[in-house]
Amino acid sequence: MSWFSVNRGHIRKRSTHRAKSFGADTMGAWQFCGASPRLPVLSSGARSARALLQTLGHHDPPVRATESHFCCCPVARVHGRVSTRRTMRTNPSLPVPRAALWAGLAWSLYLSCRLAGSASVVSLETLLDEMVDRAALARWPDPPYTCRQASSYDRATVAPDRPGWFANMDRSFFIRQEPRDGQTEYVLMDVEGPGAVVRFWATWHGPGGKNFSNGKLRFYLDGAPSPAIEGAISEILDGGGLVEGPLSQGVSPRTPYEQRGHNLYLPIPYAKRCKITYTTDAPIDPGAHKGEALYYQINYRSYPPGTPVRTFDRGQLEALRAKLDSVQRRLLASGVQPQPDWQVHQASGPLLPGETRVLELKQPGAIRQLTLQLEAEDPEQALRSTILEIEFDGRRTVWCPVGEFFGRGYRSAPHRTWYTEVTPAGEMSCFWVMPCQQSAVLRLRNLRRQNIQVRQFRVVTSPWSWDDRSMYFHATWHQLTKAPSFRAGATQPGEGAYDVNFVTIQGRGVYAGDTLTVFNGTDAWWGEGDEKIYVDGETFPSHIGTGTEDYYGYAWCRPEFFEAPFHAQPIGEGNFHPGLTVNSRYRSLDAIPFQRSLRFDMELWHWRKTRLNYAPTTFWYARPGARWNIEPDPTTAALPVARQRTDVVEIVRVPGALEGEELRLLGKTGGETEVQIIDGIGWSNDAQLWWKFGKPGDQLVLEFPVASAGRHEVLAGLTKAPDYARVRLEIAGKPAGEFDRYHPGVAHDLLSLGIHELAAGSQTLTITLVGHHPKAEPKGMFGLDYLKLVPQQP
């Protein structure tokens, strides 16, 4: 699009890139009164109206750059209403009544066409429309905006070369404190200028992990002394205080409420300023070492100065009830609604090892839906080693394993979001809008030595008018394979953390989302790390978070399944234990535009020293000519997928060990038992049978096999720690010693339980909890790594 600027009474054309450097070049309602007004190119209807006026002898009044008091635009807004004001000169050579009549008609046409071509006022209604318009992401935003994040990140995080870069007390940090009615208001966010809050996530707990106070959250808009929104924080974010789900939703619904992430996606626009505060009677200290813990992330848009925005008020919720209901239904339904001029293209059939199946689109347009369904002897491997490539106008912008492209990792994971859907039958669909100027080529590549049957390879396309705002869709994938959870030389959590680059982009575009596939190697949480997103060369990220799961909308490392329009965890078994986790976050109003560059890093911050597979997939749009750093990696994508812990961690088993975690449990009178997996302690198989929360007198009875009858020395690998108990052991009902397993640190040793005459078959080990060392934390714990039977000479 070209733009005109008015200067000293003359109109001259400016290039698009020049005009975009100004703040208000896409303002609707045209209220830029002053020295540097800029007007869009007129539509054909407006040009005709102008021509008619000029034919009649009427011309636009001259505008001088020095006349700052003069309103150059024909529109004024008073309390949301539009009126037209413009001085017109008549041509005295024409009869006045006729001139006035034709001039009035032509001027009305001119204004109506001109207004139709300008951007509308940003409002709750327009933002809701944009939220459910997937095509909006495929064009550079108009009006333009920046997206930033306010959060409770640990303020010790200052710079990569300073201590604290991976600081983890990401809670109860605020901008400042302000007094109000005898209480303290903690300011979460305070931003000047037109904008909109487009995502608000939080989780919490009370002092010392106790009950949360559920204090008051307040939104002060445009400098008003009274809040436009006020209420208990849980009610505002996901308790229906503003809207119901999915725009207001806690996840996972299967998770206890106090361990959920609380998400508000209802946009809150404001014309001049937004300040968000929290008030509670509970004590609060930075980092919540003693007081209440509030973790929060607030994504917000900032528009250029002067952008017309209708500020939110609660009355709009009722006025727009039908619109809100419609948006909620559409977000839950997902999918697309094909139009009469849309087309369907298919290319199903066999996909043999090393082969490629191609689907070509030889005309301008936009992909609206892509559906795949694969059938293979090893479907998990097929999801990782079948690659989707897409070229738009001769340049490849998508290279991704099909499972991750559709947000399912490489396992069966039925779920639905606004941009993806995976059915129980394995049909995978995405609804990203992917435009091209001339053509597109989609390829499926089989990187492994197994036959694949492509049951569905279907593309739905629509017409698309390519313009200077249109952008290409991109997707990248890479995996850190058997990556160390700690940096070299580190021994403690936090000091071992490091940044993983999801993607770095050079060019102009919009970041739209990502999927993270992790295979965890141990019994501990892998995702303490924060996102760090740098836009247009920032030296400190404008998006810095509070934890990986917080970024993906949930909280407290929880493994439960959830699906929602803009985030999902279809698989979470690897959160606390060895196994697979898949997290996705998709963006709409919280998409991140960048003019020159974007760098997305995520901290890999694990609680245990282990290894894991860590594979980020990114989704984004960019104007032609963008460059990025993630290259296709067919070697890694062709590797066998991780299905068990030994696929990512090298495990050593003691020869002849009867692993405690594998022994049959015959009974227990109290406490809980589980298999505990931790690297680096020295356990055989990196695992033990863990008995916890027992009380004095409680017993645990295990069964172990004896291959041949005779005298055997019974050896036991036992763990000791600050919260371990004193126990008495028996082998086959006979005393085998009493052992105090208290130790200031966590350690492991091999003890003899004596020599016992054992019959072939099954025998028992009985553990009785006796008490605790005076210095021990009395948690009733015992850990059995393994037993080993050493035959004795007769």
C-alpha positions in Angstrom: 0.0 0.0 0.0 1.2 3.5 -0.7 0.6 6.4 1.6 0.1 10.2 1.2 1.4 12.8 3.5 0.2 16.4 3.6 2.8 19.0 3.8 2.5 22.8 3.2 -0.7 22.4 1.3 0.7 19.8 -1.2 0.2 16.1 -1.4 3.1 13.9 -2.2 3.5 10.1 -2.2 5.7 8.3 0.3 6.8 4.7 0.2 5.3 2.1 2.5 8.5 1.5 4.6 8.8 5.3 5.1 5.3 5.7 6.3 5.5 2.7 8.6 8.2 4.4 10.5 5.6 6.8 11.9 3.4 5.8 14.8 -0.1 6.5 13.6 -0.1 5.5 10.0 -2.8 2.9 10.4 -5.2 4.8 12.7 -8.8 4.5 12.1 -11.2 7.4 12.8 -8.4 9.8 11.5 -8.0 12.1 14.5 -4.4 13.0 13.9 -4.8 16.8 14.3 -1.6 18.7 14.0 1.6 19.1 12.0 2.0 15.7 10.3 -1.2 14.1 9.2 -1.0 11.1 6.8 -3.8 9.8 4.7 -4.2 6.3 3.1 -4.5 5.9 -0.7 -8.1 6.3 -1.6 -10.3 3.5 -2.8 -11.7 3.6 -6.3 -15.0 4.8 -4.9 -13.3 7.6 -3.0 -11.3 8.6 -6.0 -14.5 8.8 -8.1 -16.1 10.9 -5.4 -13.1 13.2 -5.4 -13.1 13.4 -9.2 -16.8 14.4 -9.1 -16.0 17.1 -6.5 -13.2 18.4 -8.6 -15.3 18.4 -11.7 -17.9 20.5 -9.8 -15.1 22.8 -8.8 -14.7 21.7 -5.3 -11.3 20.9 -3.8 -9.8 19.8 -0.5 -9.0 22.8 1.6 -5.3 23.5 1.9 -3.5 22.2 5.0 -0.4 23.8 6.3 2.0 21.9 8.5 2.4 24.8 10.8 -1.3 25.1 11.5 -1.4 22.6 14.3 -4.8 23.9 15.5 -6.4 22.8 12.2 -8.1 19.4 12.0 -7.1 17.9 8.7 -9.4 14.9 9.0 -13.1 14.7 8.4 -13.9 12.7 11.5 -14.3 13.6 15.1 -15.2 11.1 17.8 -17.2 12.2 20.8 -18.0 9.4 23.3 -17.8 6.8 20.6 -20.0 8.6 18.1 -18.8 9.8 14.7 -19.5 13.2 13.2 -18.1 14.8 10.1 -16.7 18.3 10.1 -15.1 19.8 7.1 -14.9 23.3 5.5 -15.7 23.2 1.8 -15.3 25.9 -0.9 -17.9 26.3 -3.6 -17.2 27.3 -7.2 -19.1 30.6 -7.7 -19.4 29.9 -11.4 -22.1 27.2 -10.7 -25.6 27.8 -9.4 -25.4 27.5 -5.6 -28.3 25.1 -5.1 -27.2 22.7 -7.7 -23.6 22.9 -6.6 -24.6 22.4 -3.1 -26.7 19.4 -3.9 -24.1 17.6 -6.0 -21.3 18.6 -3.7 -23.1 17.3 -0.7 -23.9 13.9 -2.4 -20.3 13.6 -3.7 -18.8 14.6 -0.4 -20.9 12.1 1.5 -19.7 9.4 -0.9 -16.2 10.5 -0.6 -16.3 10.4 3.2 -18.0 7.0 3.4 -15.5 5.4 1.0 -12.6 7.0 2.8 -13.8 5.8 6.2 -14.5 2.3 4.9 -10.8 2.1 3.8 -9.5 3.1 7.2 -8.9 1.0 10.2 -11.7 0.8 12.7 -11.5 1.7 16.4 -9.8 -1.0 18.4 -12.4 -2.4 20.8 -13.5 -5.5 22.6 -15.6 -6.3 19.6 -12.9 -5.9 17.0 -10.4 -7.9 19.2 -12.9 -10.8 19.5 -13.4 -10.8 15.8 -9.6 -10.8 15.3 -9.2 -13.7 17.8 -11.3 -16.0 15.6 -10.0 -14.8 12.3 -7.1 -17.1 11.6 -6.3 -15.2 8.4 -5.4 -12.1 10.6 -2.1 -13.8 11.6 -1.1 -14.2 7.9 -1.0 -10.4 7.4 1.1 -7.8 9.1 -1.1 -6.3 11.8 -3.1 -3.2 11.0 -3.0 -1.2 13.2 0.5 -2.3 14.1 1.3 -3.2 17.7 4.0 -4.6 19.9 3.4 -7.4 22.3 5.2 -7.5 25.6 4.9 -9.4 28.9 4.8 -8.2 32.5 5.6 -11.1 34.9 6.8 -12.0 38.4 10.1 -13.2 37.1 13.0 -13.2 39.7 14.5 -9.8 39.6 18.0 -11.3 40.2 17.8 -12.2 36.5 19.8 -9.2 35.0 22.2 -10.4 32.3 23.7 -13.6 31.0 27.2 -12.7 32.4 25.8 -11.9 35.8 24.9 -14.3 38.7 21.2 -14.9 38.8 20.6 -15.3 35.1 18.8 -18.6 35.9 17.4 -17.4 39.3 14.2 -19.3 40.1 12.2 -17.4 42.7 9.8 -16.2 40.1 7.0 -15.1 42.4 5.6 -12.1 44.2 7.9 -9.7 42.4 6.0 -6.4 41.4 6.8 -3.1 39.8 6.2 -1.2 43.0 3.8 -0.8 46.0 1.2 1.9 46.5 -1.0 2.7 49.5 -4.8 2.4 49.2 -7.4 2.8 51.9 -4.9 1.6 54.6 -3.8 -1.4 52.5 -0.9 -2.0 50.1 -1.6 -2.4 46.4 1.1 -4.4 44.6 1.4 -3.1 41.0 1.8 -6.0 38.5 1.7 -3.8 35.4 1.5 -0.1 34.5 1.6 0.8 30.9 1.0 4.2 29.2 -0.6 4.6 25.8 -3.3 2.7 23.8 -3.2 -1.0 24.1 -4.9 -4.2 25.3 -4.3 -7.0 27.8 -4.6 -10.1 25.7 -3.5 -13.0 28.1 -3.3 -13.2 31.8 -2.0 -16.3 33.5 -1.4 -16.9 37.2 -1.0 -19.5 39.9 -0.5 -19.0 43.7 -0.3 -20.4 47.2 -0.4 -18.9 50.7 2.6 -18.4 53.1 4.6 -21.6 53.5 2.5 -23.4 50.9 -0.7 -23.0 53.0 -4.1 -21.7 51.8 -4.2 -18.8 49.4 -5.8 -15.5 50.5 -7.5 -15.0 47.1 -6.9 -11.2 47.3 -8.4 -8.5 45.1 -7.2 -8.0 41.5 -7.9 -4.5 40.0 -7.6 -3.1 36.5 -7.4 0.7 36.4 -7.9 2.0 32.9 -7.1 5.4 31.4 -6.0 6.8 34.7 -9.4 6.5 36.4 -9.3 6.5 40.2 -11.7 3.7 40.4 -11.0 0.2 38.9 -12.9 -0.9 35.8 -12.4 -4.5 36.9 -12.3 -5.5 40.6 -12.7 -8.8 42.3 -11.1 -11.9 43.8 -8.2 -12.9 41.6 -9.6 -16.4 41.1 -13.0 -15.1 40.1 -11.6 -12.7 37.6 -9.2 -15.1 35.9 -11.2 -18.3 35.7 -14.1 -18.2 38.1 -16.6 -16.6 35.7 -16.2 -13.1 37.1 -15.9 -11.7 33.6 -16.6 -14.6 31.2 -16.9 -18.4 31.2 -14.5 -20.8 29.5 -12.7 -21.2 27.3 -11.9 -17.4 27.4 -11.6 -17.9 31.2 -10.3 -21.3 32.2 -8.1 -23.1 34.7 -6.1 -26.1 33.5 -6.1 -28.9 33.9 -9.7 -29.5 35.0 -8.4 -32.9 36.1 -5.9 -31.2 38.5 -6.7 -30.1 42.0 -7.8 -26.5 41.9 -4.9 -25.2 43.9 -2.4 -26.7 41.5 -3.9 -25.3 38.3 -2.8 -22.6 35.9 -5.5 -19.9 35.7 -5.9 -18.3 32.3 -7.8 -15.3 31.1 -7.9 -14.7 27.3 -10.7 -12.1 27.3 -9.1 -9.0 25.7 -9.1 -5.8 27.9 -8.5 -2.8 25.6 -7.6 0.7 26.9 -7.1 4.0 25.2 -4.5 5.7 27.5 -3.2 3.6 30.3 -3.6 0.3 32.1 -2.5 -0.4 35.7 -3.1 -3.8 37.3 -2.8 -4.3 41.0 -3.2 -6.9 43.7 -4.2 -6.4 47.3 -4.3 -9.0 50.1 -4.2 -9.1 53.9 -1.6 -11.9 53.7 2.1 -11.0 54.1 4.0 -10.7 50.8 7.7 -10.5 50.3 9.7 -10.5 47.0 10.3 -14.1 46.0 7.8 -15.3 48.7 10.4 -16.7 51.0 8.0 -16.2 53.9 4.8 -14.7 52.5 2.2 -15.4 49.9 3.3 -16.5 46.5 1.7 -15.0 43.4 3.1 -16.1 40.0 1.8 -14.2 37.0 2.3 -13.5 33.3 0.5 -10.7 31.5 0.8 -10.4 27.8 -0.3 -7.0 26.4 -0.4 -5.1 23.1 0.8 -1.5 22.7 -0.5 0.4 19.7 1.1 3.5 18.2 0.3 6.8 20.0 -3.0 8.2 18.8 -4.5 4.8 17.8 -8.2 5.1 18.6 -9.2 2.5 21.2 -12.5 2.1 22.9 -11.7 1.4 26.6 -13.2 -1.7 28.2 -16.0 -1.4 30.7 -18.2 -4.2 32.1 -21.3 -2.9 30.3 -19.7 -4.1 27.1 -19.9 -7.7 28.3 -23.6 -7.6 28.4 -23.9 -5.5 25.1 -21.7 -8.1 23.3 -23.2 -11.2 24.9 -24.2 -12.7 21.6 -20.7 -12.0 20.2 -19.0 -13.5 23.2 -21.2 -16.6 23.0 -20.4 -17.0 19.3 -16.7 -16.6 19.9 -16.7 -19.1 22.7 -18.6 -21.7 20.6 -16.2 -21.2 17.6 -13.1 -21.6 19.8 -14.4 -24.9 21.1 -15.6 -26.2 17.8 -12.3 -25.4 16.0 -12.2 -26.6 12.4 -13.1 -24.5 9.3 -16.2 -23.8 7.4 -15.5 -24.3 3.7 -16.9 -21.7 1.3 -18.2 -22.3 -2.2 -15.0 -21.0 -3.9 -12.7 -23.2 -1.8 -11.0 -26.2 -3.4 -9.9 -29.6 -2.1 -6.6 -31.3 -3.2 -5.6 -34.8 -2.3 -2.5 -37.1 -2.7 -3.0 -40.2 -0.7 -1.3 -43.5 -1.4 1.8 -45.6 -0.4 5.0 -43.9 0.9 7.9 -46.4 0.6 11.2 -46.1 2.5 13.1 -43.1 1.2 10.3 -41.9 -1.1 8.5 -38.6 -1.3 4.8 -38.0 -1.9 4.0 -34.6 -3.5 1.0 -32.4 -3.7 1.3 -29.3 -5.9 -0.9 -26.2 -5.8 -0.3 -24.3 -9.0 -2.2 -21.1 -8.5 -2.4 -18.3 -6.0 -4.4 -18.8 -2.9 -4.1 -19.9 0.8 -4.2 -23.3 2.5 -7.0 -23.3 5.0 -6.8 -26.9 6.2 -4.2 -29.6 6.0 -5.2 -33.2 7.0 -3.0 -36.2 7.3 -3.5 -39.8 8.4 -0.8 -42.4 8.3 -0.8 -46.1 8.7 2.4 -48.0 9.5 3.6 -51.1 11.4 5.4 -48.7 13.8 3.1 -45.7 14.0 5.2 -43.9 16.6 8.3 -44.0 14.5 6.3 -42.9 11.4 5.1 -39.8 13.2 8.6 -38.7 13.9 10.4 -39.9 10.7 7.8 -38.8 8.2 8.6 -35.2 7.3 6.3 -32.5 6.1 8.0 -30.0 3.8 6.2 -27.0 2.3 7.5 -24.6 -0.4 5.7 -21.4 -1.0 6.6 -19.7 -4.3 9.7 -21.7 -4.7 11.1 -21.4 -1.2 10.8 -24.0 1.6 9.5 -22.5 4.8 8.3 -25.7 6.6 10.3 -28.7 7.6 8.9 -30.7 10.5 8.1 -34.3 11.6 4.4 -34.7 11.1 3.6 -35.6 14.7 5.1 -32.5 16.1 3.6 -30.3 13.3 0.1 -31.3 14.6 1.0 -31.0 18.2 0.9 -34.7 19.2 4.6 -35.6 19.5 5.0 -39.2 18.3 2.2 -40.9 20.3 -1.5 -41.4 20.1 -2.8 -38.1 21.6 -6.3 -37.1 20.6 -7.0 -33.5 21.4 -8.3 -30.3 19.9 -7.1 -26.7 19.8 -8.0 -23.6 17.7 -5.3 -24.5 15.2 -5.0 -28.3 15.4 -7.1 -31.4 15.9 -6.0 -35.0 16.4 -8.8 -37.7 16.4 -8.8 -41.1 18.1 -8.5 -42.6 14.7 -5.2 -40.8 14.1 -6.5 -38.2 11.7 -4.4 -35.0 12.1 -5.6 -31.6 10.9 -4.3 -28.1 11.2 -6.0 -24.8 10.4 -3.1 -22.4 10.0 -3.8 -20.0 7.0 -0.9 -20.4 4.6 -1.0 -18.0 1.7 1.1 -17.9 -1.5 1.5 -15.6 -4.4 1.8 -18.1 -7.2 2.2 -21.7 -6.0 2.8 -24.1 -3.2 4.3 -27.6 -3.1 3.7 -30.0 -0.1 5.9 -33.0 0.3 5.8 -36.0 2.6 9.2 -37.7 3.0 9.7 -41.2 4.6 13.1 -41.2 6.3 12.9 -44.7 7.8 13.0 -48.3 6.4 9.3 -49.1 6.9 6.4 -48.8 4.5 3.8 -46.1 5.2 0.3 -45.9 3.8 -0.8 -42.3 3.5 -4.6 -42.7 4.1 -5.2 -39.0 3.9 -3.1 -36.2 2.5 -5.7 -33.5 1.9 -5.4 -29.8 1.5 -8.3 -27.3 1.4 -7.5 -24.0 -0.3 -9.2 -20.6 -0.7 -8.6 -17.6 -2.9 -6.1 -15.0 -1.4 -5.3 -11.5 -2.5 -1.6 -11.2 -1.9 -0.5 -7.7 -0.8 2.3 -5.9 1.0 1.0 -7.2 4.3 0.8 -10.8 3.4 3.2 -13.2 5.0 4.4 -16.8 4.5 3.8 -19.5 7.1 7.0 -21.1 8.6 7.6 -24.1 10.9 10.9 -25.3 12.2 11.9 -28.4 14.3 15.1 -29.6 16.0 16.0 -31.9 18.8 18.7 -31.9 21.5 19.2 -35.7 21.6 20.3 -37.2 25.0 21.0 -33.7 26.1 22.6 -33.2 29.5 20.2 -31.6 32.1 23.1 -29.8 33.7 25.9 -27.8 32.1 29.4 -29.5 32.3 30.8 -29.3 35.8 27.6 -28.3 37.5 26.3 -30.4 40.4 23.3 -28.5 41.7 20.0 -27.5 40.2 19.9 -24.0 38.9 23.7 -23.7 38.4 23.3 -26.4 35.8 20.6 -24.6 33.8 21.3 -23.3 30.3 19.4 -21.5 27.5 18.1 -23.5 24.5 17.4 -21.6 21.4 14.0 -22.5 19.9 14.6 -20.3 16.8 16.3 -17.0 15.8 14.7 -15.1 12.9 15.9 -12.2 10.8 13.2 -10.3 8.9 9.7 -9.0 9.5 7.0 -11.2 10.8 4.8 -12.5 13.6 5.6 -15.3 16.1 2.6 -17.6 16.4 3.3 -20.5 18.7 5.3 -23.6 19.4 5.2 -27.3 20.5 7.7 -28.8 22.9 8.3 -32.6 22.9 10.4 -33.9 25.9 11.4 -37.4 26.8 12.5 -37.1 30.5 15.2 -39.4 31.8 14.5 -39.4 35.5 12.0 -39.0 38.4 12.1 -35.2 38.6 10.6 -32.1 36.9 12.5 -30.9 33.9 10.7 -27.6 33.2 11.7 -24.9 35.8 13.1 -22.9 32.9 11.7 -19.5 31.8 11.0 -18.3 28.3 13.2 -15.4 27.1 12.0 -13.7 23.9 14.0 -10.9 22.4 12.3 -8.7 19.8 14.1 -6.5 17.3 17.6 -6.7 18.9 16.6 -6.3 22.5 19.5 -6.9 24.9 17.1 -8.0 27.7 14.0 -10.0 26.7 10.6 -8.2 26.6 9.1 -11.6 27.4 10.6 -13.3 30.4 8.6 -15.9 32.3 8.2 -17.9 35.4 8.5 -21.5 34.3 8.0 -23.7 31.3 4.7 -25.0 32.3 3.5 -21.5 33.1 4.3 -20.5 29.6 2.2 -23.4 28.3 -0.7 -22.4 30.5 -0.6 -24.9 33.4 1.2 -25.0 36.7 3.1 -27.0 39.3 4.5 -29.5 36.8 1.2 -31.3 36.7 1.0 -34.3 34.3 -2.8 -34.3 33.7 -4.2 -34.1 30.2 -5.7 -30.8 29.1 -6.8 -29.2 25.8 -7.9 -25.6 25.2 -8.1 -23.3 22.2 -4.6 -21.8 22.7 -2.7 -24.4 24.8 -2.6 -28.1 25.4 -0.8 -31.0 27.1 -2.0 -34.1 25.3 0.7 -36.2 27.0 2.2 -35.4 30.4 3.6 -38.7 31.7 7.2 -37.4 31.6 6.6 -34.5 34.0 7.5 -36.3 37.2 8.8 -39.6 35.8 10.9 -40.9 32.9 8.6 -40.7 29.8 7.1 -38.4 27.2 5.6 -35.0 27.6 4.1 -32.8 24.8 3.2 -29.2 25.4 1.8 -26.7 22.9 1.0 -23.0 23.0 -0.7 -21.3 20.1 -1.1 -17.5 19.8 -3.8 -15.3 18.5 -4.1 -11.9 20.1 -0.9 -12.5 21.9 1.1 -13.2 18.7 4.4 -11.3 18.7 5.2 -9.0 15.8 8.8 -8.3 15.0 10.2 -5.7 12.5 13.8 -6.9 12.2 14.4 -10.0 14.3 13.1 -12.3 17.0 15.1 -14.7 19.2 13.3 -17.3 21.4 15.2 -19.0 24.1 13.9 -21.3 26.8 15.9 -22.2 29.9 16.5 -25.9 30.3 16.3 -26.0 34.1 16.0 -29.6 35.5 15.9 -30.6 39.2 18.1 -33.7 38.6 21.3 -34.5 36.7 20.2 -36.8 33.8 19.8 -36.8 30.1 16.7 -36.1 28.0 15.5 -35.5 24.5 14.3 -32.0 24.0 12.6 -31.0 20.7 11.0 -27.6 20.1 8.8 -26.9 17.1 8.1 -23.3 16.2 5.3 -21.7 14.1 5.5 -18.2 12.7 4.8 -15.9 9.7 7.2 -13.7 7.8 7.4 -11.4 4.9 9.4 -12.6 1.9 13.2 -12.7 2.4 13.2 -13.7 6.1 16.1 -15.9 7.3 16.3 -18.2 10.3 18.8 -20.5 12.0 17.2 -23.9 12.3 18.1 -26.2 9.4 16.5 -29.4 8.3 17.9 -32.4 10.3 16.9 -35.6 8.7 19.6 -37.6 10.5 18.1 -36.8 13.9 14.5 -37.2 12.7 15.4 -40.7 11.5 16.7 -41.8 14.9 14.6 -44.4 16.8 12.1 -42.5 19.0 12.6 -42.8 22.8 10.1 -45.1 24.4 11.8 -46.0 27.6 14.3 -44.5 29.9 17.3 -46.5 28.6 16.7 -44.8 25.2 18.1 -41.6 26.6 20.1 -42.6 29.7 22.9 -45.1 29.9 22.1 -47.3 32.9 24.4 -49.6 34.8 23.0 -52.6 36.7 25.0 -54.4 39.3 25.6 -58.0 38.1 23.4 -60.5 39.9 21.3 -57.7 41.6 17.7 -58.4 42.5 16.4 -54.8 41.9 14.4 -53.5 44.8 12.0 -51.7 42.4 11.3 -55.0 40.7 10.5 -57.1 43.7 7.0 -58.2 44.3 5.2 -56.3 47.1 3.4 -58.8 49.3 2.0 -56.3 51.8 2.4 -53.2 53.9 0.7 -51.9 57.0 1.3 -48.2 56.5 2.9 -45.6 54.4 3.3 -45.4 50.6 5.6 -47.1 48.1 6.8 -46.1 44.7 9.7 -46.6 42.3 12.1 -43.7 42.6 14.5 -42.9 39.7 17.5 -40.6 40.2 20.7 -40.5 38.4 24.1 -40.0 40.1 23.4 -41.5 43.5 25.0 -44.8 42.6 21.9 -46.9 42.5 21.9 -50.0 40.3 19.5 -49.3 37.4 19.4 -45.7 38.8 16.3 -46.7 40.7 15.2 -47.9 44.1 12.0 -49.0 45.9 11.0 -46.1 48.1 8.9 -46.5 51.2 7.7 -43.2 52.7 5.5 -41.8 55.4 5.6 -44.9 57.5 5.1 -44.8 61.3 6.9 -46.8 64.0 5.6 -50.4 63.9 4.6 -50.3 60.2 5.9 -53.2 58.1 6.7 -53.7 54.5 7.0 -57.3 53.1 8.7 -58.1 49.8 9.3 -61.3 47.9 12.6 -62.2 46.2 13.6 -65.3 44.2 16.2 -67.9 45.2 17.7 -69.8 42.3 19.2 -72.7 44.3 18.9 -73.9 47.9 21.7 -73.5 50.3 23.6 -71.0 52.5 23.7 -67.5 51.1 25.1 -64.2 52.3 22.4 -61.6 51.7 23.8 -58.2 50.7 21.5 -55.1 50.5 22.1 -51.8 48.7 20.4 -49.3 51.0 19.9 -45.5 50.8 20.5 -43.1 53.7 19.3 -39.5 53.9 18.2 -36.8 56.4 14.6 -38.0 56.5 15.2 -41.8 56.5 14.2 -44.0 59.5 15.7 -46.7 61.7 14.5 -50.1 60.5 14.7 -53.8 61.5 15.1 -56.4 58.8 14.2 -60.0 58.6 15.1 -62.6 56.0 12.6 -65.5 55.7 11.3 -64.6 59.1 14.7 -64.6 60.8 16.5 -61.5 62.2 18.8 -59.7 59.7 19.9 -56.7 61.7 18.7 -53.2 62.7 19.9 -50.2 60.7 19.7 -46.4 61.3 19.5 -44.9 57.8 19.8 -41.2 58.9 22.6 -39.3 57.1 23.1 -35.5 56.7 23.1 -35.9 52.9 21.8 -38.5 50.4 24.1 -41.5 50.1 24.2 -45.2 49.3 26.0 -48.1 50.7 26.2 -51.9 50.6 25.4 -53.8 53.8 25.5 -57.5 54.8 22.3 -58.9 56.2 24.1 -62.0 57.3 24.3 -65.6 56.1 21.0 -67.4 55.8 19.9 -70.9 54.9 17.4 -70.4 52.0 15.2 -72.9 50.2 14.9 -72.6 46.4 11.9 -70.6 45.2 10.5 -67.5 46.8 11.6 -66.0 50.1 10.6 -62.8 52.0 12.3 -59.6 53.2 10.4 -57.9 56.0 11.2 -54.3 56.9 9.8 -52.9 60.2 10.0 -49.2 60.9 11.4 -48.8 64.4 11.9 -45.0 64.8 14.1 -42.1 63.9 17.5 -40.7 64.7 17.2 -37.5 66.9 18.5 -35.3 64.1 16.3 -36.9 61.4 13.3 -35.4 59.8 10.6 -37.9 60.9 9.2 -38.8 57.5 9.3 -42.6 57.9 11.4 -43.3 54.8 13.4 -46.3 53.6 15.0 -47.1 50.3 16.0 -50.5 48.9 18.3 -50.4 45.9 18.8 -54.1 45.5 19.5 -57.5 47.2 22.3 -59.7 46.1 22.6 -63.4 47.1 26.2 -64.7 47.4 26.3 -68.5 47.7 28.5 -69.9 50.5 30.6 -73.0 50.5 29.0 -75.9 52.5 
